[in-house]
Structures are given as structure tokens and as C-alpha cells.
Amino acid sequence: MDHLNIARYNMTHHAYMWDVKDPILLELLKTTPREPFVSSAFQSVAYSDAFLPIGYGQVTLPPKLTARILQALEISPQNRLLEIGTGTGYLTTLLARLGQSVVTIEIIPELARLAAINFSNLELSHIESRQGNGLQDWPKDTPYDTIILTGSVPALPLGLAEQLSVGGRLFAAVGNAPAMSAVVLERTGENSWKKEVLFETDIPPLQLTTSECFKF
């Protein structure tokens, strides 16, 4: 077993200490390599619990945060997912292996192209990869069972909350550095939502703009 496989095994083992206990999720973390999604300069530390640079001023989410987000979303194999902020596609890959289909949107053209190459190399055909402003350009003709924002926002965009299916769940880090809250918003009815604050965090912001915000 080479050092990267050992590091991936250790990352999965540490997930227990992060209170991540879903066996399906743990197996997914153990079997999905992370190093193809980081630059060659950082592949030796691909499994460290840190934000790693991926170019263009962007970073990957740390494994601990990734695992806690996925567990909170309670994704099922029938779920249709929307991801805002593709990056290089590691989290997208995990989402695609948990749900039925993923639409993912990246504002930086170079990262969108790199992620699309990664998806092609992994033969993940049920990912629809788009380049654009994910707070404005998502498909509006279907609700989503799961929505995830990979960067923080000062306030939750109204349009995304309305794109949830009834029973659907949305993850976002809301607020301004250094103090923001990781929240899950669940749509409980046609015009009703329920917010759960998971933990305090500090995540780099999305490079996006929106005018309408959801009021909790």
C-alpha cells in the first residue's frame, strides 16, 4: 500500500472522530481517490484536513468539512442534485456516486474545463457540468432534492431556496468571515422551510452575486 492509499485510509478512520458514521459515506470516502483533483504540487498532502489551493484563487474543501456536509444532506440514490461551485470536481464526484444525477456550475472557465476532464476520465456520465454564475444561471425547469453551495454567501439566495423540492435539503455556509454558520435548509411545504444550524465554520466565499435573499 503506497503512502497515498495509507493517507486515504487514515482520513476515513479519522471520520469517526468527526462524528461521521454513515457506512455508505465512509466506504465512498475510502474508495474515491482525492489526489487527481488537486495540483501535482499538493498531491502528497491530498488527504490532509486542510483547504488546498486549486488555482485561480480557489481551494478545495477539507475532508472533514466535506464528510460532515454530505452526512447532513442525507442524499439518497433517487436524488437530483445541484452543486454551486464545482472547483476541480472532487465533491461533485462524491455527490454523483450518492445520488441519481448532478448539475454542477462553476464560474471560472478554466476550472469548469478541468472538472469536465476529470469527470470524463472517471466515466461519470450522469454529471451535467456548466460554466456560469450558479446563483443566477441554474436550470429553473425542475426542482432539486439536494442543493449544495461549496463556498460561503452573506445570505442565502431566495431563488435557490425556491428550487428545492418539498422534502429537499440545501447546504450553505452563511455569514461573513471569520464567523459564519453551516446550515441545512429543508423545504417542508410549498411555502415553508425549516433551518438547522449544524456548526460554526469559516469557508471562502463564492465568486457570485445575487440581489434577492431568503429570509429565515
C-alpha positions in Angstrom: 0.0 0.0 0.0 1.6 3.3 -1.1 1.6 6.4 1.1 -1.5 8.0 -0.6 -3.6 4.9 -0.1 -2.5 4.9 3.6 -3.4 8.5 3.8 -6.8 7.9 2.3 -7.4 5.0 4.8 -6.3 7.3 7.7 -8.7 10.0 6.5 -11.6 7.6 6.6 -10.6 6.4 10.0 -10.5 10.0 11.3 -14.0 10.4 10.0 -15.2 8.6 13.1 -13.7 11.4 15.3 -15.6 13.9 13.1 -18.9 12.1 14.1 -19.3 10.8 10.6 -20.7 7.3 10.9 -22.7 6.7 7.8 -21.2 3.4 6.4 -22.1 4.2 2.8 -20.4 7.6 3.1 -17.3 6.1 4.8 -16.9 3.5 2.1 -17.2 6.2 -0.6 -14.5 8.3 1.1 -12.3 5.2 1.3 -12.7 4.2 -2.3 -12.6 7.7 -4.0 -9.1 9.0 -4.7 -8.7 12.7 -3.9 -5.2 13.3 -5.4 -6.5 13.6 -9.1 -8.4 16.7 -8.0 -5.5 18.7 -6.6 -2.5 20.1 -8.4 0.7 18.0 -8.6 2.4 20.2 -6.1 -0.2 19.2 -3.4 -0.8 15.5 -4.3 1.4 14.3 -1.4 -0.9 16.1 1.1 -4.1 15.4 -0.8 -5.7 13.8 2.3 -4.7 16.4 4.9 -7.6 18.1 6.6 -6.9 21.5 5.1 -8.0 23.8 2.3 -5.7 23.1 -0.6 -5.1 25.6 -3.5 -6.5 24.5 -6.9 -5.6 27.7 -8.8 -7.4 30.9 -9.7 -7.6 31.9 -6.1 -9.8 28.9 -5.2 -9.4 26.0 -2.7 -10.7 22.5 -2.1 -12.9 21.9 1.0 -11.1 19.9 3.7 -12.1 16.3 4.0 -13.7 16.8 7.5 -16.0 19.5 6.2 -16.8 17.5 3.1 -17.8 14.5 5.1 -19.9 16.4 7.5 -21.7 18.2 4.7 -22.5 15.0 2.9 -23.8 13.3 6.0 -26.1 16.3 6.9 -27.6 16.3 3.4 -28.8 12.7 3.7 -28.5 12.0 0.0 -30.4 9.0 -1.4 -29.9 7.2 -4.8 -33.0 8.8 -6.2 -32.0 12.4 -5.5 -31.4 15.0 -8.2 -28.6 17.4 -7.1 -27.5 20.9 -7.9 -24.0 22.0 -6.9 -22.9 25.7 -7.0 -19.1 25.9 -7.3 -17.6 22.8 -9.0 -13.9 23.5 -8.4 -12.0 20.6 -9.8 -14.9 18.2 -9.1 -14.0 16.1 -6.1 -17.1 16.8 -4.1 -19.1 16.6 -7.4 -17.8 13.1 -7.9 -18.9 12.1 -4.4 -22.3 13.6 -5.0 -22.7 11.7 -8.3 -21.9 8.4 -6.6 -24.5 9.1 -3.9 -27.4 10.5 -5.9 -29.1 9.9 -9.3 -27.8 12.9 -11.2 -25.9 16.1 -10.6 -26.0 19.5 -12.3 -22.8 21.4 -11.3 -22.0 25.0 -12.1 -18.6 26.7 -12.0 -18.0 30.4 -12.6 -14.3 30.1 -13.5 -14.0 28.8 -17.1 -10.6 27.1 -16.5 -11.8 25.2 -13.5 -15.0 24.2 -15.3 -12.9 22.7 -18.1 -10.6 20.9 -15.7 -13.6 19.4 -13.8 -15.2 18.2 -17.1 -11.9 16.4 -17.9 -11.9 14.8 -14.5 -15.5 13.6 -14.9 -14.7 12.2 -18.4 -11.6 10.3 -17.0 -13.8 8.8 -14.3 -16.5 7.9 -16.9 -19.2 9.7 -14.8 -21.9 10.2 -17.4 -24.7 11.5 -15.0 -23.0 14.8 -14.3 -24.1 17.8 -16.2 -21.2 20.3 -16.0 -21.9 24.0 -16.7 -19.9 27.2 -16.7 -21.6 30.3 -15.4 -22.9 32.2 -12.3 -24.5 29.5 -10.2 -26.7 31.9 -8.3 -28.3 33.1 -11.5 -27.8 30.5 -14.3 -29.1 27.3 -12.8 -31.9 25.4 -14.7 -35.2 26.6 -13.4 -37.5 24.0 -15.0 -37.1 21.3 -12.3 -36.8 21.2 -8.5 -33.8 19.6 -6.9 -33.8 17.2 -4.0 -30.3 18.4 -2.8 -28.6 21.7 -3.4 -25.1 22.4 -2.1 -23.1 25.7 -2.1 -19.3 24.9 -1.9 -18.5 28.5 -0.9 -20.0 30.8 1.7 -22.6 33.5 1.0 -23.5 36.5 3.1 -27.2 35.5 3.0 -29.0 32.6 1.3 -30.2 33.3 -2.2 -34.0 33.3 -2.5 -34.0 31.6 -5.9 -32.1 28.6 -4.6 -34.5 28.1 -1.7 -37.4 28.0 -4.1 -35.6 25.5 -6.3 -35.8 22.8 -3.6 -38.4 20.0 -3.9 -40.7 19.5 -0.9 -38.6 17.4 1.5 -35.4 18.6 -0.3 -32.3 19.9 1.6 -29.9 22.7 0.9 -26.4 23.2 2.5 -24.8 26.6 2.7 -22.3 28.4 4.9 -24.0 31.7 5.6 -22.4 34.9 7.1 -19.1 36.8 6.9 -15.6 35.7 7.9 -14.4 34.8 10.5 -17.8 33.8 11.9 -20.4 32.0 9.8 -22.8 29.2 10.3 -23.1 25.9 8.3 -26.8 25.5 7.8 -29.2 23.0 6.2 -32.4 24.4 4.9 -35.2 21.8 4.4 -38.3 22.6 2.3 -41.2 21.4 4.4 -44.1 22.6 2.2 -44.9 24.6 -0.9 -44.3 27.8 1.1 -42.5 26.7 4.2 -38.9 25.9 5.1 -37.0 24.8 8.2 -33.5 25.8 9.1 -31.0 23.8 11.1 -27.7 25.3 12.2 -25.1 22.5 12.1 -21.9 24.1 13.3 -19.8 27.3 13.1 -17.3 27.5 10.3 -15.3 29.8 8.0 -15.3 29.0 4.3 -14.0 31.2 1.4 -16.9 33.0 -0.4 -18.4 32.1 -3.7 -17.4 34.4 -6.5 -21.0 35.2 -7.2 -23.6 37.9 -6.9 -27.3 37.9 -6.2 -29.9 40.5 -5.4 -32.7 38.6 -3.6 -32.0 36.8 -0.3 -34.0 34.3 1.6 -35.2 35.5 5.0 -35.0 32.8 7.7 
